Amino acid sequence: MNTLFGLTRETVVSKHAHYTVEEILRQPTVWKSIYEKIAGRRDEIKKFIGKIDKKTRIILTGAGSSGFVADALAPVIRKELGFTQVESIHTTDIVASPHQYLVAEAKTLLISFGRSGNSPESIAAIQLAEQLIQDVRHIVITCNNQGELAGFANERTLNFQFDEANDQGFAMTSSVTGMLLAAYGILNIEQDLSTMVNKVASYAGEILRNKHQTIADTYQPQVDRLIVLGAGNLFGAAREAALKLLELTAGKVISRYDTPMGFRHGPKAMLTPRTVILYFVAGNDYTKRYDLDMLRELSQASKNKLIVVSDVYDEVIEQVADVYIFNSVSDDVAEAFSPFIPLIVGQLFALSASLRLGCTPDNPFPGGEVNKIVQGVIVHPIEGIH
């Protein structure tokens, strides 16, 4: 097993971090494997997607990190693939308020994400869609071929299991980026994405080899909160990065996510001298203008450590950032792939903070206060209730 932050394998194991470290490091390999599997089912996928007209309502859904995969996908699917109704609605919302989110008369494609495939809400969301929607199809993407989601099958369903991304650590890492790639590759099956997948994998590999210590060093003991900012499809990545820190530090470091423009409208009050800002710069030129405005504003205040991630080198960003992570491997990363490196940077920051605080990343909650697979959910019957 390779390691991070100059730690020996024995030290990583003793700190109960070996799963998390291994699962962060394996991501470039996982992406290539997943895309090869998708390409191997190209004809089957084309036939299925060909039955989905552009007016079909597409709901991407999951809970927690799986829901943030949906958040990161919906904007780019809407922009690139011509579907007019694309939404990210978390399973937790669907299950709690199904009549507010599911429309009986709307032809729907429900795309469900789940690492284990055993979260109660994941199963219930599919069952509710089957009960309440007249014409519904499903794409199921999970990382556990033994989970309940993996067993869901009918003539209206495509089911994918990617066991190579089945993270054993508490926090989802390779499962997040793996499912993100899988869904985009499936929905964009008409395009050969192998070259782009290889480019992003090379980019990620360079970050994991050469930048992990730089990212780790931005966490210092006095840091007690993290703000993660990202717009468009990077908003989902921001949500996920904020959760990673909260999970891996067992809540010892507080995190918040927002869009850059939304941050000005109240949440900016969270900034203190002990706050680190992790900023994900958009992969399109128009949104990037707003990012640069905000970066200048934050830099001029000179109160907070500013970590910035972008796909393309920008001289302005280098001038304002305390730590700047950019693509030094290839000069073109498609916008749909822009969340991948930010997600890895967020994972590395969270892992380093966890280790420095003396947490146990593979299980930050040994007392069971928070569970890897959510517990305590009672799914109530829907019959006769509106």
N, C-alpha and C positions, 0 to 999 in steps of 0.2 A: 504494500500500500504506500503510495506517495503521501507526503504530508504538507502542511502549510505552516507559515510563521516560524520556520526554523525548528519546529518541534520534532523530536524523534518519534518513531512509530510507537515505542513503548510509552512515551509520555502522553501521546494522543489517547492510547488505550486507557492509561491510568486516569486520565481526566474525563473518561466516559464521553469521548468525542469522535471515536473512530468511524461510526456510521456516518455522522454528519460531514466529517472531512471527506471521506471517500465519496459520498453522494454529491457533494459540491464539485469535486475534482472530475468526476466521471461524465459531467454534462455534455461536453463536445462529442464524446463517443456515443452517448445515449441518443443524441439528436440524429446522428448519422444512421444509427440502427433503426430508429423509429421511421425515418423517411424511407429507408429501404423497404420496410414492411408495407408502408403506404403505397409506394410505387409498385410493389408486388401484387397489390389488389386494385390496380388502376382501373381495369375494365369493370369490375364489380362496383367500384365507387362511382365511376362515370354513369353507369346505368342508373344508380340510385339518385345521384344528384340531378340527372337529366329529368327526373320526374318532379323536381322542385321548381315551380315557376317563380319568377322574380317578385311576385306579389305575396308569396307565402310569408307568413310571419315567422321569423326565426328568433327563438329564445335560447340564449346560451345560459346555462345554469350550473351552479355548484354551491358549496358552502365553504366559508373561510377562504383559504388559499385557492381552492378550486373555483370559488366564485370570483376571485380576483383574476384568474385566467380568463373567465368570461368577460370581465370588465376590460381587459387588455385587448381582447379580440373584437368586440362588437364594433368599435369605431372604424377599424380598418376593413372589416368585412363589408360594412355599409358603404364605405368609400370606394373600395376596389372592385367588388364583385357584383355590383348592380342590384342587390336585393334592397327593396325599399323599406322594409320593416325588420330591423335587426335590433334586438334588445338584450341587455344583460340583466337578468332577474334572478337573484340568488334563491336557492331552494328554500332557505329559511323564510323568505318572504312569500314564496308560492304556497308553502305548507301552512303558514299562519293565516294568510288572506287569499285563498285561491280564487275567490270570485272577483277580487279586485285586479288580478293579474292574468287569469286565463279567460279567453273569449271563446265561447262555444262555437260560434259561426266562423271564426277566423281559422282558415287552413294554416296549420302550424307545424314547424320542424323544431323539435325540442332537442337541443344538444346538451347532454349531461356529462359533467366532469366529476371524477372522484378517484382519489388515490387508492383507498381501500375498497371503495364500492360498497361499504357497509354502513355509512352514515344513515341514520333513520330518515333524515330529510331527503336524501338522494332517492331512496326507494319511494318514499311517499310522494315526491313531486311527479315522478313518472306515473304512479298510480292515479293521482289526481288528474293529470293530463289525459290519461286514458278514460277516466270517468266523465270529465267535463267538456272535452273538446271533440267535436264531431269528426274532424278529419285531422289526425295527428300522426306524424312520422317521428322517428327517433334516430339520433346518432349517439351512441354511448361510447365514451372514452374513459377508460379506467386503467389503473396500473397493477391490478390484482386479479389474476384469472380465477381465483377462488372466491371472489367477493360476490355479493348479491347482484350488483350491477352487471357483472360479467355474465350472469345467467339469464339476463333479460333478453328475450328473443321472440320475434314474430315476423311476419312477412313485410312489415313496415319499418323494420329496424336494421341499422348497421351497427355492429358491436365490435369494438376494438379493445384489446388488452395489451398493454405494453409493460411486461414484467420487468424489463431492464430499468424502468423508472420507478419501481416500487420501493420508495424510500423506507428504510427501517428506523431511521432516526425520528425523533419527535416532530421536527419541523419539516415541512415539505420543501424540497429544493429541486432535485432533478425531476421530480414528478410535476412540478409547476411548469418548468420550461419545456419538458417533454410533451405534456398535454397541450401546451400552447402551440408548439410546432405541429403536433398531430392534427389539431383541428384546422389550422390554416392550410396545411397540406391537403387535407381531405376536401375542404370546401373549394380550394383553388386547384383541383385535380387536373384541370386542363393545362396547367403550366408545369414545366419541368423545373423544380426548385432545387435540384441537386447541387448546382454550382453555388447558389446563395447559401444553402445549408453548410456547405464546405467552407465558404468564406467566413460565415459567422462562427463556425466551430474553430477555425484558425484564430480568429480574433479573440474568442473566449479563452482558447488555450494560452495565448500570449499574456492575457490578463492574469490567468491562474498561475502561470510560471513566474512572471516578472513584476506584477503589480500588487500581489496580495499583501506584502509587508507594508507597502506605502499606504494601502487602504487601512490596514490594521492599526498603523501608527496614529491615525486620526482620532482613534478613541483613546482618551486619557481618563484617569480616575475621577477627575472633577466633572466630567460630562454626565449630566443627569437627564437629558432629553434630546430627542432627534426629531427634526422636521424633514419630511420627504415630499418633494414637489415634482409634479409631472402633469403634462396636459395631454388631451386626446387619448391615444392608446397607451401612453405612459402613465396615465392616472391609475390604471389598474396595477402597473408595476410599482407605483408609489405606495399604493395601499398594501401590496404584498411585502415590500421592503420594510414598511413600518411595522407590520405584524411580525416579521422575522425577528426584529430586535426585541419586541415585547415578549415573544415566545422564548427565545434563546436566553434572555437575561432574566426570565421568570418575573417580568414586570419591574425589575429594579431600575431599568432605564425606560422612561416614558417616551412614547413616540406618537406622532400625529402625521397624517397625510393630507394633502390638499392639491388643488391646481394652483399654478403660480398666480393667476389673476384672482382666484378666489381667496388666496392667502391674505391679501390686503384687507379683505372685508371682515375683519374681526380676529381671525385665528393668529394673525401676526403678533397679537398680544402675548402669545406663548413664549416669544423670544426672550431669553435671558443670556447673560455672558457664559453660561454653562451649556448652551445649546449648540449642537452641530446641525448644519443644514446639508442635506443630500439632495442634489438638484439634477433631474434628468431632462436634458435638452431635447426638444422635439426633432423628429426626423424629417420635417418639411420646413421650407424656408419661411413661409408666412408665419406659422406659429413660433418659429425660432426668433422672430423679431421681438415678440412679447417676452420670450425667455431672456433675451439679452437685456431688455429694459429692466426686468426684475433683478437680474444678476448684478447689473450696475448699481441698482438701488441697495441691494444687500451688501455689496462690497463697500460702498461709500459709508455705510453705517459702521463698518469695521468692528463689529461686536462678536461675530460668530465665525467659527471655522466653516468654510464653504467647500464642500466636495462636489465637483461637477462631472457629469458623465455625458459625452456626446459621441455620435458615430463619426463625425467629420471634424478634423482639427479646425479650431477657430482662434485666431490671435487675440481677439477681444476676451474670449473666455479664459485663455491662459493668463491674461493680465489681471483678471478679477478673482480667479479661483485660488484657494490655498492648495488644493489637490485637484488635478485635472486628469481624468481618465478618458482617453480618446482612442479611436481606431488607428493603429499604426501598421496594420497588416494589409488592409485593402481600402480603397477610397470610395466604395459604394456599397452601402447596406440598405436594402429595401426597407421602406417605412414599416412594413409589417414585422420586420425582424428587429426593430429598434428597442423593444423591451428586454431582449435577452441579456445583453451586457449589464444594463442597470440592475436587473434582477440578481445577477451574480455579484455585482459590487455590494448590493444590499445584504446578500448572504454572508459575504466575507466580513463586512463591518459588524454584523450581528454576531457572527461566530467569535471574532476577536474580542468583542465586548463581553460576551458570555464567559470566555476563558479567563479574561483578566479579572472578572468579578468573582471567579471561583465557582461558577455555575457548572452544571453537567449537561452539555448540549444535547447528548442523545436522549436525555430525559430530564429536562429542567425542573420538573415537578415530581420528585420522587415520592412525595406524600400523596399524590393523586389529586391535587387541587384542580388541575386541568388535565384532560385526557387526550391522548393521540387520536383516538376515535371517540367522538363526542358521546357522552352518556347522559342519561336522565331525561331524554326526550320522550314524551308520550304523544304519539300521533293519534289524534281523535278522529272518529268517523265523520264523513262529510254528509252522509245521507240525511235529507230532510232539513239541512241547515243552509241558509242563504245569507 
